[in-house]
Amino acid sequence: MTRPLCLVTGSSSGIGAAIVRRFAAHGYDVVVHYNSGQDRARAIADEISGRHQVTAGVIGADLSQRDEAFRLVDEARERFGRLDVAISNSGVANYVRGEDGELIRHRFQECPPEHLDREMARVLDLNLMGAYRFGQRALKHMIEAAKSEAGTGRPSHRSILFVTSISDAAPEATRIPYGVSKAGLNHVILGAAFEAGPHNITVNALRPGVVDTPLTARPSGVEDPESGREYTVAETYGLMAKGGSQALPWIAEPDDIAVAAHAFTQIPYMTGQMVAVDGGFTLANGFPNRELFLNEGLRRRREGD
Ligand SMILES: NC(=O)c1ccc[n+]([C@@H]2O[C@H](COP(=O)([O-])OP(=O)(O)OC[C@H]3O[C@@H](n4cnc5c(N)ncnc54)[C@H](OP(=O)(O)O)[C@@H]3O)[C@@H](O)[C@H]2O)c1
């Protein structure tokens, strides 16, 4: 009996790496996909094959380039002869680096046109277009496979999952292109779910909150009031969580998201859903933190703000 195959984009790092590890632990063959991290991807694949009785392949592709998403899916399917779960996870934040490697940040209202265009294009090319093409090709292969099971009753359950973000809805002026890319994917999921359903293929989105990965290891622009050291994004949101910004007072580890990714793809009757796995980040509003906001309001009134 052949094992099911799970292909995860961006599995050379962070959340994607945790997802391939978890699927392998559940008996799936996996494809570890990378863009720049070939050595990291190989090390993850070696670790998986050493630990579990499964095959871990490695394929590179720059998914911001038009034909690469198609090649990646075709190659995975050719090598393993099947595709049961396809997870679109690759993604970048909308930071643009200058020639010296420094992060160039502007307030939205002050952003010069070239920068405005560059950061939107960089994010949409990968987060939206790469995921869109990847999902389309995965769906095409899965429908073909389902059709080849014709006459045997309902085809086997297959699943496509897009790792999006709560930034699809959560407002953040410094992350508009990122939020646009993730919100755009929501519509892909809705449309694809309808085409996929008759073939017993489910299509969903997993919307993580803040996760401690290399993506959130970049500087946040917030400084420690005592040392002056700039916190990373993960540190800033970790402190906010501790302070009551979300129901669970800590940010996620990559495996917290991987557990959900595996679970969501096993649910046979859930499709077209965009589910937050965010420790209650999106539950937070003024009410649970009324004391905090009341005190801040009183402080500002005192200071004539
Ligand atoms: N971390 C969070 O707090 C958080 C929250 C919500 C949503 N997410 C989403 O979760 C996903 C994974 O993020 P992460 O935090 O795990 O980030 P990460 O550790 O930075 O991993 C990003 C992955 O994307 C790949 N990638 C980058 N550019 C690519 C390109 N041009 N073509 C193909 N792949 C490319 C990277 O490959 P290489 O390293 O090989 O270049 C890497 O495997 C992203 O879609 C992100 O938007 C993350």
The ligand as an SDF file (V2000), in Angstrom:
LIG
                    3D

 48 52  0  0  0  0  0  0  0  0999 V2000
    4.8940   33.8170   11.6860 N   0  0  0  0  0  0  0  0  0  0  0  0
    3.7280   34.3840   11.8510 C   0  0  0  0  0  0  0  0  0  0  0  0
    3.4650   35.0740   12.8730 O   0  0  0  0  0  0  0  0  0  0  0  0
    2.6290   34.2020   10.8220 C   0  0  0  0  0  0  0  0  0  0  0  0
    1.3610   34.6820   11.1490 C   0  0  0  0  0  0  0  0  0  0  0  0
    0.3250   34.5440   10.2240 C   0  0  0  0  0  0  0  0  0  0  0  0
    0.5790   33.9440    9.0110 C   0  0  0  0  0  0  0  0  0  0  0  0
    1.8200   33.4950    8.7120 N   0  0  0  0  0  0  0  0  0  0  0  0
    2.0150   32.8840    7.3890 C   0  0  0  0  0  0  0  0  0  0  0  0
    2.6010   31.6110    7.5490 O   0  0  0  0  0  0  0  0  0  0  0  0
    3.3830   31.2900    6.3970 C   0  0  0  0  0  0  0  0  0  0  0  0
    4.7510   30.8030    6.8410 C   0  0  0  0  0  0  0  0  0  0  0  0
    5.3860   31.8320    7.5520 O   0  0  0  0  0  0  0  0  0  0  0  0
    6.5980   31.6010    8.5940 P   0  0  0  0  0  0  0  0  0  0  0  0
    6.3080   32.4750    9.7400 O   0  0  0  0  0  0  0  0  0  0  0  0
    6.8380   30.1650    8.7770 O   0  0  0  0  0  0  0  0  0  0  0  0
    7.7710   32.3080    7.7730 O   0  0  0  0  0  0  0  0  0  0  0  0
    9.2860   31.8610    7.4370 P   0  0  0  0  0  0  0  0  0  0  0  0
    9.8620   31.0670    8.5430 O   0  0  0  0  0  0  0  0  0  0  0  0
    9.9440   33.1160    7.0020 O   0  0  0  0  0  0  0  0  0  0  0  0
    9.0800   30.9000    6.1730 O   0  0  0  0  0  0  0  0  0  0  0  0
    8.6850   31.4150    4.9210 C   0  0  0  0  0  0  0  0  0  0  0  0
    8.7980   30.3210    3.8910 C   0  0  0  0  0  0  0  0  0  0  0  0
    8.4190   30.8770    2.6160 O   0  0  0  0  0  0  0  0  0  0  0  0
    9.4000   30.5070    1.6620 C   0  0  0  0  0  0  0  0  0  0  0  0
    9.5430   31.5060    0.6010 N   0  0  0  0  0  0  0  0  0  0  0  0
   10.0180   32.7780    0.7170 C   0  0  0  0  0  0  0  0  0  0  0  0
   10.1000   33.3390   -0.4990 N   0  0  0  0  0  0  0  0  0  0  0  0
    9.6810   32.4020   -1.3900 C   0  0  0  0  0  0  0  0  0  0  0  0
    9.5570   32.3840   -2.8050 C   0  0  0  0  0  0  0  0  0  0  0  0
    9.8840   33.4300   -3.5800 N   0  0  0  0  0  0  0  0  0  0  0  0
    9.1080   31.2370   -3.3920 N   0  0  0  0  0  0  0  0  0  0  0  0
    8.7720   30.1690   -2.6300 C   0  0  0  0  0  0  0  0  0  0  0  0
    8.8710   30.1210   -1.3020 N   0  0  0  0  0  0  0  0  0  0  0  0
    9.3170   31.2260   -0.6920 C   0  0  0  0  0  0  0  0  0  0  0  0
   10.6900   30.4080    2.4480 C   0  0  0  0  0  0  0  0  0  0  0  0
   11.6130   29.5820    1.7360 O   0  0  0  0  0  0  0  0  0  0  0  0
   13.2360   29.7470    1.9110 P   0  0  0  0  0  0  0  0  0  0  0  0
   13.4830   29.9860    3.3730 O   0  0  0  0  0  0  0  0  0  0  0  0
   13.7370   28.4340    1.4080 O   0  0  0  0  0  0  0  0  0  0  0  0
   13.6300   30.8830    1.0430 O   0  0  0  0  0  0  0  0  0  0  0  0
   10.2210   29.7630    3.7520 C   0  0  0  0  0  0  0  0  0  0  0  0
   10.1740   28.3690    3.6480 O   0  0  0  0  0  0  0  0  0  0  0  0
    3.4110   32.5690    5.5430 C   0  0  0  0  0  0  0  0  0  0  0  0
    2.4660   32.4760    4.5030 O   0  0  0  0  0  0  0  0  0  0  0  0
    3.0030   33.6510    6.5230 C   0  0  0  0  0  0  0  0  0  0  0  0
    2.3650   34.7360    5.8720 O   0  0  0  0  0  0  0  0  0  0  0  0
    2.8590   33.6080    9.5990 C   0  0  0  0  0  0  0  0  0  0  0  0
  1  2  1  0
  2  3  2  0
  2  4  1  0
  4  5  1  0
  4 48  2  0
  5  6  2  0
  6  7  1  0
  7  8  2  0
  8  9  1  0
  8 48  1  0
  9 10  1  0
  9 46  1  0
 10 11  1  0
 11 12  1  0
 11 44  1  0
 12 13  1  0
 13 14  1  0
 14 15  2  0
 14 16  1  0
 14 17  1  0
 17 18  1  0
 18 19  2  0
 18 20  1  0
 18 21  1  0
 21 22  1  0
 22 23  1  0
 23 24  1  0
 23 42  1  0
 24 25  1  0
 25 26  1  0
 25 36  1  0
 26 27  1  0
 26 35  1  0
 27 28  2  0
 28 29  1  0
 29 30  1  0
 29 35  2  0
 30 31  1  0
 30 32  2  0
 32 33  1  0
 33 34  2  0
 34 35  1  0
 36 37  1  0
 36 42  1  0
 37 38  1  0
 38 39  2  0
 38 40  1  0
 38 41  1  0
 42 43  1  0
 44 45  1  0
 44 46  1  0
 46 47  1  0
M  CHG  2   8   1  16  -1
M  END
$$$$
